[in-house]
Amino acid sequence: MSTLLLRNGRVIDPSQNFDAVADLWLADGKVLGTGPQARTADRTIDCTGMIVSPGLIDMHVHLREPGREEDETIATGTAAAVAGGVTSVACMPNTEPPIDTRMAAEFVIQQAQRAGNCNVFPIGAVTKNRDGKELAELGGLVEGGAVAFTDDGAPVYSAEIMRRALEYCKMLNDRAVLVHAEILELTVGGVMNEGLVSVQLGLRGMPAVAEDIMIARDIMLSELTGGRVHILHVSTAGGVDLIRQGIAKGIRVSGEACPHHFLLTDETLRAFDSNYKMSPPLRTQRDVDAILAGLKDGTLSVLATDHAPHAPEKKERELDQAPNGILGLETFLPLCISHLIEPGHLSWPQMLEKMTINPAKVLGIDRGTLQTGRPADVTVIDPKARWAIKKAESKSKSRNTPFDGWKVTGRAVATIVGGDVKMNLLG
């Protein structure tokens, strides 16, 4: 049995409220534990001055395969994940064809195994072909490996179908339904947030209320059914308030924030740069402040990226022609360290909780912890590394990031998946 010792790092495991300088031992793909062991290590990585965390989980990733391999493949997307310290990704079903059958979910898992980079957990479509008209075969998708459900990229538009989805998912071992919150009649043709900047630029806007209305509906349907809803990529102050109120009432709702929504505002669109175009759009400083407050008080319990690669020939167009979305996997950790830890918004345990055990709980997966006997997924972080993001060095197939050239603090220096060292900058 091969044994790996991560020596003398600051081990932070929010799932166990553990935060101490310690040795972490891994063997046979599992966590052995911290402290002295009655064995010798076959390999040792000196983690002095580093933070040793449960492997990071990004529960909101678009891997594009099958159907849009010009943007990303499962191999390139998971390589980007490993480079960013992410050991597990949950991939969205808006592929071509969608992940709406057992066979489609199994294909994703098989491709991930062939790539051999990190864990991939498919998210199944709520409706057949993601067209909102008829429930997909949810039970078959679970049998094929789907861990949750969404029509992300679009909302589940019918309240009746959403209600039935929540009821069925509750019966399917209490799976969560992940919500892309948008009232399409209010956003059609929109390229950015509706507000002062959109008026000044003469661009069609997407009002915040389009997100808030759908969040309110699905929180109420969760209350009705007892099913679990998780609000993806929350971008509005109103949405944060609705989730906070739902949690206070005991409704089974959770929410996530993406770095771009707490770092950037609609003012960036004055550059007419499509790298700032995403869905939901960048909003106002008031919304940014509300998202930060939601992260601080626990209303938003998950950090995720909404990694959405697009080939340059697609993204480098006029705003009304370019697709929505930006890269996220490789910039996720340094942006969060630089803009959540460094300013004092969150502590290390608070931030890592939102990147490890909390997304694992939403998805119901056996990850996000360093408990003895659990899978040996570990991220080693240099908290003081100072460097500049360079899109040309990305492992992704695409280059659509607004963060090129940003100076950041902190980065992943080792990524360990199932006990295998997939990336190591420590020697």
C-alpha positions as CSV (number, residue, x, y, z in Angstrom):
1,M,0.0,0.0,0.0
2,S,1.6,3.3,-1.2
3,T,1.7,6.0,1.5
4,L,1.9,9.7,0.9
5,L,2.8,12.1,3.7
6,L,2.0,15.8,3.4
7,R,4.3,17.1,6.0
8,N,4.0,20.2,8.3
9,G,1.2,22.1,6.5
10,R,-1.6,24.1,8.1
11,V,-4.4,21.5,7.7
12,I,-7.8,23.1,7.5
13,D,-10.8,20.8,7.3
14,P,-14.1,22.8,7.9
15,S,-16.1,19.5,7.9
16,Q,-14.3,18.6,11.2
17,N,-13.6,22.2,12.5
18,F,-10.0,21.2,12.3
19,D,-7.3,23.9,11.8
20,A,-3.8,23.2,12.9
21,V,-0.3,22.6,11.7
22,A,-0.1,18.8,11.2
23,D,1.1,16.0,9.0
24,L,-1.6,14.5,6.8
25,W,-1.2,10.8,5.7
26,L,-2.8,9.3,2.6
27,A,-2.7,5.7,1.5
28,D,-4.5,3.5,-1.0
29,G,-6.6,6.4,-2.2
30,K,-8.0,7.2,1.3
31,V,-7.2,9.6,4.1
32,L,-5.3,7.9,6.9
33,G,-5.5,10.9,9.2
34,T,-3.2,13.4,10.9
35,G,-0.4,13.0,13.4
36,P,2.0,10.1,13.9
37,Q,1.3,6.9,12.1
38,A,2.8,3.4,12.6
39,R,4.3,3.4,9.1
40,T,6.8,5.1,7.0
41,A,6.0,7.2,3.9
42,D,6.8,6.1,0.4
43,R,6.7,9.7,-0.7
44,T,6.8,13.0,1.3
45,I,5.8,16.5,0.2
46,D,7.0,19.3,2.4
47,C,4.0,21.6,3.0
48,T,5.7,24.0,5.5
49,G,4.0,27.4,5.1
50,M,1.3,25.9,2.9
51,I,-2.4,25.3,3.6
52,V,-3.6,21.7,3.2
53,S,-7.3,21.6,2.4
54,P,-9.9,19.0,1.3
55,G,-9.9,18.9,-2.5
56,L,-11.8,21.9,-3.9
57,I,-15.2,21.2,-5.5
58,D,-16.6,23.4,-8.3
59,M,-20.2,22.4,-8.6
60,H,-20.9,24.7,-11.6
61,V,-18.8,23.9,-14.6
62,H,-19.6,23.7,-18.3
63,L,-17.3,21.0,-20.0
64,R,-19.1,21.3,-23.4
65,E,-18.6,17.7,-24.4
66,P,-20.4,16.2,-26.2
67,G,-21.2,18.6,-29.1
68,R,-19.1,21.7,-28.5
69,E,-15.6,20.3,-28.4
70,E,-14.3,23.4,-30.2
71,D,-14.9,25.3,-26.9
72,E,-13.8,22.7,-24.4
73,T,-13.5,18.9,-23.9
74,I,-13.8,16.9,-20.7
75,A,-10.0,16.3,-20.9
76,T,-9.1,20.0,-21.3
77,G,-11.7,21.2,-18.8
78,T,-10.5,18.8,-16.1
79,A,-6.9,19.6,-16.8
80,A,-7.8,23.3,-16.1
81,A,-9.5,22.1,-12.9
82,V,-6.4,20.3,-11.7
83,A,-4.2,23.3,-12.5
84,G,-6.6,25.4,-10.4
85,G,-6.5,23.0,-7.4
86,V,-10.0,21.6,-8.1
87,T,-10.3,17.9,-7.5
88,S,-14.1,17.5,-8.3
89,V,-16.3,19.3,-10.8
90,A,-20.0,18.9,-11.4
91,C,-20.8,19.5,-15.1
92,M,-23.9,21.1,-16.4
93,P,-26.2,19.3,-18.9
94,N,-26.4,22.0,-21.6
95,T,-24.3,20.0,-24.0
96,E,-25.4,18.8,-27.5
97,P,-27.2,16.5,-27.0
98,P,-28.0,17.4,-23.4
99,I,-27.3,15.1,-20.5
100,D,-31.0,14.0,-20.3
101,T,-30.6,10.2,-20.4
102,R,-28.8,7.6,-18.5
103,M,-26.5,6.9,-21.5
104,A,-25.5,10.6,-21.7
105,A,-24.5,10.7,-18.0
106,E,-22.5,7.5,-18.4
107,F,-20.7,8.9,-21.4
108,V,-19.5,11.9,-19.3
109,I,-18.2,9.7,-16.6
110,Q,-16.5,7.4,-19.0
111,Q,-14.8,10.3,-20.8
112,A,-13.7,11.7,-17.4
113,Q,-12.2,8.4,-16.5
114,R,-10.3,8.3,-19.8
115,A,-9.0,11.8,-19.2
116,G,-7.8,10.7,-15.7
117,N,-7.5,14.2,-14.3
118,C,-10.2,14.8,-11.6
119,N,-13.6,13.6,-10.4
120,V,-16.5,14.5,-12.7
121,F,-20.1,14.4,-11.4
122,P,-22.7,14.8,-14.1
123,I,-25.7,17.1,-13.4
124,G,-28.8,15.7,-15.3
125,A,-31.3,17.8,-17.2
126,V,-34.7,18.4,-15.5
127,T,-36.6,18.2,-18.8
128,K,-36.1,16.2,-22.0
129,N,-33.8,18.1,-24.4
130,R,-33.9,21.0,-21.8
131,D,-36.9,22.3,-23.6
132,G,-39.1,22.6,-20.4
133,K,-41.9,20.6,-21.7
134,E,-41.6,17.1,-20.2
135,L,-39.6,15.7,-17.3
136,A,-36.5,13.8,-18.3
137,E,-36.0,10.2,-17.0
138,L,-34.7,11.4,-13.6
139,G,-34.5,7.9,-12.2
140,G,-32.4,6.6,-15.1
141,L,-30.2,9.6,-14.9
142,V,-29.5,8.9,-11.2
143,E,-28.7,5.3,-12.2
144,G,-26.3,6.6,-14.8
145,G,-24.4,8.7,-12.2
146,A,-26.2,12.1,-12.1
147,V,-26.0,13.7,-8.7
148,A,-28.5,16.6,-9.1
149,F,-30.7,18.2,-11.8
150,T,-30.9,21.5,-13.7
151,D,-31.8,23.0,-17.0
152,D,-29.0,25.5,-16.5
153,G,-28.6,28.0,-19.3
154,A,-32.4,28.3,-19.0
155,P,-34.9,28.1,-16.2
156,V,-37.5,25.3,-15.7
157,Y,-40.1,27.6,-17.1
158,S,-43.3,25.7,-16.1
159,A,-44.1,26.0,-12.4
160,E,-46.0,22.7,-12.7
161,I,-42.9,20.8,-14.1
162,M,-40.7,22.4,-11.5
163,R,-43.1,21.3,-8.8
164,R,-43.0,17.7,-10.1
165,A,-39.3,17.8,-10.5
166,L,-38.9,18.7,-6.8
167,E,-41.3,16.0,-5.7
168,Y,-39.5,13.3,-7.8
169,C,-36.0,14.5,-6.7
170,K,-37.0,14.2,-3.1
171,M,-37.9,10.6,-3.7
172,L,-34.6,10.0,-5.6
173,N,-32.5,10.0,-2.4
174,D,-33.3,13.7,-1.9
175,R,-31.5,15.1,-4.9
176,A,-31.3,18.9,-5.3
177,V,-32.7,20.9,-8.2
178,L,-30.3,23.6,-9.2
179,V,-32.0,26.8,-10.4
180,H,-31.0,29.1,-13.2
181,A,-33.3,32.0,-12.2
182,E,-34.5,34.0,-15.1
183,I,-37.9,35.2,-16.5
184,L,-37.1,35.1,-20.2
185,E,-39.8,37.6,-21.3
186,L,-37.9,40.2,-19.3
187,T,-34.5,39.4,-20.6
188,V,-34.9,38.5,-24.3
189,G,-32.4,40.4,-26.4
190,G,-30.6,41.7,-23.3
191,V,-26.8,41.9,-23.3
192,M,-26.1,43.4,-19.9
193,N,-27.8,44.5,-16.6
194,E,-30.7,46.9,-17.1
195,G,-29.8,50.2,-15.4
196,L,-28.1,53.5,-15.8
197,V,-25.1,52.1,-17.7
198,S,-27.2,50.2,-20.2
199,V,-29.3,53.3,-20.9
200,Q,-26.1,55.4,-21.3
201,L,-24.6,52.8,-23.7
202,G,-27.8,52.3,-25.6
203,L,-27.8,48.6,-24.9
204,R,-30.8,46.4,-24.1
205,G,-30.8,45.4,-20.5
206,M,-31.7,42.4,-18.3
207,P,-33.5,43.6,-15.2
208,A,-32.6,42.2,-11.8
209,V,-36.2,41.5,-11.1
210,A,-36.1,38.8,-13.8
211,E,-33.9,36.8,-11.6
212,D,-35.7,37.7,-8.3
213,I,-39.1,36.6,-9.5
214,M,-37.9,33.1,-10.5
215,I,-35.9,32.8,-7.2
216,A,-39.1,33.7,-5.3
217,R,-41.2,31.2,-7.2
218,D,-38.8,28.3,-6.7
219,I,-38.3,29.0,-3.0
220,M,-42.1,28.8,-2.6
221,L,-42.2,25.6,-4.6
222,S,-39.5,24.2,-2.3
223,E,-41.7,25.1,0.7
224,L,-44.7,23.4,-0.9
225,T,-42.9,20.2,-1.8
226,G,-40.2,19.9,0.8
227,G,-37.7,19.4,-2.1
228,R,-34.2,21.0,-2.1
229,V,-33.5,24.0,-4.4
230,H,-30.0,25.5,-4.9
231,I,-29.9,28.9,-6.6
232,L,-27.1,29.0,-9.1
233,H,-24.9,32.1,-9.7
234,V,-26.8,34.6,-7.6
235,S,-26.2,38.1,-8.9
236,T,-28.8,40.4,-7.3
237,A,-29.3,42.0,-3.9
238,G,-33.0,41.0,-4.1
239,G,-32.0,37.3,-4.7
240,V,-29.7,37.3,-1.7
241,D,-32.6,38.7,0.5
242,L,-35.0,36.1,-0.8
243,I,-32.7,33.3,0.0
244,R,-31.9,34.7,3.4
245,Q,-35.7,34.9,4.2
246,G,-36.2,31.4,2.9
247,I,-33.5,30.0,5.1
248,A,-34.9,31.8,8.1
249,K,-38.3,30.2,7.5
250,G,-36.7,26.7,7.4
251,I,-37.2,26.3,3.6
252,R,-34.6,24.0,2.0
253,V,-32.9,26.6,-0.2
254,S,-29.2,27.3,-0.7
255,G,-27.3,29.7,-2.9
256,E,-24.0,30.2,-4.6
257,A,-21.8,33.1,-5.6
258,C,-19.3,33.3,-8.5
259,P,-16.2,35.5,-8.3
260,H,-17.2,37.7,-11.2
261,H,-20.4,38.6,-9.4
262,F,-18.6,39.9,-6.3
263,L,-15.7,41.4,-8.2
264,L,-17.1,43.2,-11.2
265,T,-20.0,45.5,-12.0
266,D,-21.9,46.6,-15.1
267,E,-19.5,49.6,-15.4
268,T,-17.1,47.2,-17.1
269,L,-19.4,47.0,-20.1
270,R,-18.4,50.5,-21.0
271,A,-15.4,48.8,-22.7
272,F,-17.8,46.9,-25.0
273,D,-15.7,43.8,-24.3
274,S,-17.6,40.6,-24.7
275,N,-15.4,39.0,-21.9
276,Y,-17.7,40.9,-19.5
277,K,-20.9,39.4,-21.0
278,M,-22.4,36.6,-19.0
279,S,-25.7,35.3,-17.8
280,P,-26.8,36.5,-15.3
281,P,-25.1,39.7,-16.1
282,L,-22.7,41.8,-14.1
283,R,-24.9,44.1,-11.9
284,T,-24.4,47.2,-9.8
285,Q,-22.1,47.9,-6.8
286,R,-25.2,47.5,-4.6
287,D,-25.6,44.0,-5.8
288,V,-21.9,43.2,-5.3
289,D,-22.1,44.5,-1.7
290,A,-25.2,42.3,-1.1
291,I,-23.4,39.2,-2.4
292,L,-20.4,39.9,-0.2
293,A,-22.8,40.3,2.8
294,G,-24.5,37.0,1.8
295,L,-21.2,35.2,1.8
296,K,-20.2,36.7,5.1
297,D,-23.5,35.7,6.9
298,G,-23.8,32.3,5.3
299,T,-26.8,33.0,3.2
300,L,-24.6,32.1,0.2
301,S,-23.1,28.8,1.3
302,V,-21.3,27.8,-1.9
303,L,-18.6,29.4,-4.0
304,A,-18.5,28.2,-7.7
305,T,-17.2,29.4,-11.0
306,D,-19.8,28.9,-13.8
307,H,-16.8,28.0,-15.9
308,A,-18.2,28.7,-19.4
309,P,-15.5,28.4,-22.2
310,H,-16.1,29.7,-25.7
311,A,-13.8,29.5,-28.7
312,P,-12.2,32.8,-29.6
313,E,-14.1,33.0,-32.9
314,K,-17.4,32.9,-31.0
315,K,-16.5,35.3,-28.2
316,E,-14.7,37.9,-30.2
317,R,-17.8,39.4,-31.6
318,E,-20.1,42.4,-31.0
319,L,-21.9,42.2,-27.7
320,D,-25.3,41.3,-29.2
321,Q,-23.7,38.4,-31.1
322,A,-21.2,37.0,-28.6
323,P,-22.3,34.1,-26.3
324,N,-22.5,34.6,-22.5
325,G,-19.8,33.3,-20.1
326,I,-16.2,33.3,-18.9
327,L,-13.6,30.9,-17.8
328,G,-13.2,30.2,-14.1
329,L,-11.5,27.0,-13.0
330,E,-7.9,28.3,-12.9
331,T,-8.7,31.7,-11.5
332,F,-11.2,30.5,-8.9
333,L,-8.9,30.0,-5.9
334,P,-6.6,33.0,-6.4
335,L,-9.5,35.4,-7.0
336,C,-11.2,34.2,-3.8
337,I,-8.0,34.4,-1.8
338,S,-7.2,37.9,-3.1
339,H,-10.7,39.4,-2.7
340,L,-12.3,37.4,0.1
341,I,-9.5,36.4,2.4
342,E,-7.1,39.4,1.9
343,P,-9.7,42.1,2.6
344,G,-11.0,40.2,5.6
345,H,-14.5,39.3,4.3
346,L,-14.0,35.6,5.1
347,S,-11.5,33.5,7.2
348,W,-9.7,30.6,5.6
349,P,-12.1,28.0,7.2
350,Q,-15.1,30.0,6.1
351,M,-13.9,30.3,2.5
352,L,-12.8,26.7,2.2
353,E,-16.1,25.5,3.7
354,K,-17.9,27.1,0.7
355,M,-15.5,25.3,-1.7
356,T,-15.4,21.9,-0.1
357,I,-17.9,20.4,2.3
358,N,-20.8,22.7,1.5
359,P,-21.0,21.9,-2.3
360,A,-20.5,18.3,-1.4
361,K,-23.6,18.5,0.8
362,V,-25.6,20.2,-1.9
363,L,-24.7,17.4,-4.4
364,G,-24.8,14.6,-1.9
365,I,-21.3,13.3,-2.8
366,D,-18.6,11.7,-0.7
367,R,-16.1,14.4,-1.0
368,G,-15.0,17.7,0.6
369,T,-13.6,16.3,3.8
370,L,-10.3,14.9,5.3
371,Q,-12.1,12.5,7.6
372,T,-10.2,9.2,8.1
373,G,-11.3,6.6,5.5
374,R,-12.7,9.1,3.0
375,P,-11.4,9.6,-0.6
376,A,-7.9,11.2,-0.6
377,D,-8.7,14.4,-2.5
378,V,-6.5,17.2,-1.3
379,T,-5.6,20.7,-2.4
380,V,-2.3,22.2,-1.2
381,I,-2.3,26.0,-1.3
382,D,0.5,28.6,-1.2
383,P,-1.4,31.5,0.5
384,K,1.3,34.0,-0.1
385,A,2.3,33.4,-3.7
386,R,2.0,36.6,-5.8
387,W,1.6,36.2,-9.5
388,A,-0.3,37.6,-12.5
389,I,-3.1,35.7,-14.3
390,K,-2.1,35.0,-17.9
391,K,-4.8,33.6,-20.2
392,A,-2.2,32.4,-22.7
393,E,-1.1,29.8,-20.0
394,S,-4.6,28.4,-19.4
395,K,-5.1,24.7,-19.7
396,S,-8.6,25.3,-21.1
397,K,-9.2,25.2,-24.8
398,S,-10.7,28.7,-24.6
399,R,-9.3,32.1,-23.5
400,N,-12.4,34.1,-22.5
401,T,-11.5,35.7,-19.2
402,P,-11.8,39.3,-18.1
403,F,-9.1,38.7,-15.5
404,D,-6.1,38.5,-17.8
405,G,-3.3,40.4,-16.3
406,W,-4.8,40.7,-12.8
407,K,-2.3,40.5,-10.0
408,V,-3.4,38.0,-7.4
409,T,-2.3,36.4,-4.2
410,G,-2.4,32.6,-3.5
411,R,-2.5,29.6,-5.7
412,A,-2.8,25.8,-5.7
413,V,0.6,24.2,-5.6
414,A,-0.5,20.6,-5.4
415,T,-3.6,18.8,-6.5
416,I,-4.2,15.2,-5.3
417,V,-7.1,13.1,-6.6
418,G,-7.8,9.8,-5.0
419,G,-4.3,9.7,-3.6
420,D,-2.7,10.4,-7.0
421,V,-0.6,13.6,-7.3
422,K,-2.0,15.2,-10.4
423,M,-0.2,18.5,-10.1
424,N,2.8,19.4,-7.8
425,L,4.8,22.6,-7.8
426,L,6.5,21.9,-4.5
427,G,9.0,19.3,-5.7
